[in-house]
């Protein structure tokens, strides 16, 4: 017989002071309760009750065993309740991994808003350029941007889409103007490597593969902030995520080049170890960032799109791109 079930029957007999009374509380037969008590005593090789014709009472050994069992079952009930509540109410520690640029630009602020809504949740946020081994490295969830995820047993959801923008420093473009897509082959280009793959966020869409082959990638980065600093210093031309480039675009420290060029986007994935018995903390966090993170990213994308479509910007467009140093109505620079 299940030992936990035996202990619960034993406690009821001790509390009620008799087998018949315990059977009434448990809504079972007297014979069943009597058999359980006998089996438990046989299992322990100890007498737990002194029996008389009118009632039974705990022996000295039975008293000590009763108090131990009461504490054990109370702890077990508490653990069961906590585990069950974890599937219903967000509480406890959530260990989150993300990539550096996304964490700084958007995810950290999303976490603050999430904790306002769910104040019982603590969050540890760690950044690294690659998808970690979630179980071995003890992460509950990873929020990562990638072209696609490798095959694994992990569960993933697309929570947002990020776009890139082709940028360079005004000082670089002053020395080496870029007026058309065909000019790229003669320029120094920097590449942001994409998590989960060995290649990078390409300067151009894949349908321009012949041109890509001619582009020299002189610098490669796993950290978008490092690449941003290099481009500002005049390293050349490169694709940055909008969230990483937009502040410099607003003040003119970087400018857009070939703004009409459609660059391939990346998905933002929420990745977690299993779809069975998902904690409420993970479930609500994924649902929350699916709304908040995508809204933040979409807002910046809309600002950039507006800058590309204003009359001031369109006035300077030619068939392949725009002249370096022109400025749109909202203050974003375009090359």
Secondary structure as GFF3:
##gff-version 3
##sequence-region A 1 335
A	DSSP	alpha_helix	3	16	.	.	.	ID=ss1
A	DSSP	alpha_helix	19	26	.	.	.	ID=ss2
A	DSSP	alpha_helix	30	44	.	.	.	ID=ss3
A	DSSP	beta_strand	49	51	.	.	.	ID=ss4
A	DSSP	beta_strand	56	58	.	.	.	ID=ss5
A	DSSP	alpha_helix	60	86	.	.	.	ID=ss6
A	DSSP	beta_strand	92	98	.	.	.	ID=ss7
A	DSSP	alpha_helix	100	102	.	.	.	ID=ss8
A	DSSP	pi_helix	103	107	.	.	.	ID=ss9
A	DSSP	alpha_helix	108	117	.	.	.	ID=ss10
A	DSSP	beta_strand	121	127	.	.	.	ID=ss11
A	DSSP	beta_strand	141	146	.	.	.	ID=ss12
A	DSSP	beta_strand	155	162	.	.	.	ID=ss13
A	DSSP	beta_strand	164	168	.	.	.	ID=ss14
A	DSSP	alpha_helix	170	175	.	.	.	ID=ss15
A	DSSP	three_ten_helix	181	186	.	.	.	ID=ss16
A	DSSP	beta_strand	188	193	.	.	.	ID=ss17
A	DSSP	beta_strand	200	201	.	.	.	ID=ss18
A	DSSP	three_ten_helix	206	208	.	.	.	ID=ss19
A	DSSP	alpha_helix	209	214	.	.	.	ID=ss20
A	DSSP	beta_strand	216	221	.	.	.	ID=ss21
A	DSSP	alpha_helix	224	232	.	.	.	ID=ss22
A	DSSP	beta_strand	237	241	.	.	.	ID=ss23
A	DSSP	alpha_helix	242	251	.	.	.	ID=ss24
A	DSSP	beta_strand	255	256	.	.	.	ID=ss25
A	DSSP	beta_strand	266	272	.	.	.	ID=ss26
A	DSSP	alpha_helix	280	309	.	.	.	ID=ss27
A	DSSP	alpha_helix	311	314	.	.	.	ID=ss28
A	DSSP	beta_strand	326	327	.	.	.	ID=ss29
A	DSSP	beta_strand	333	334	.	.	.	ID=ss30
###
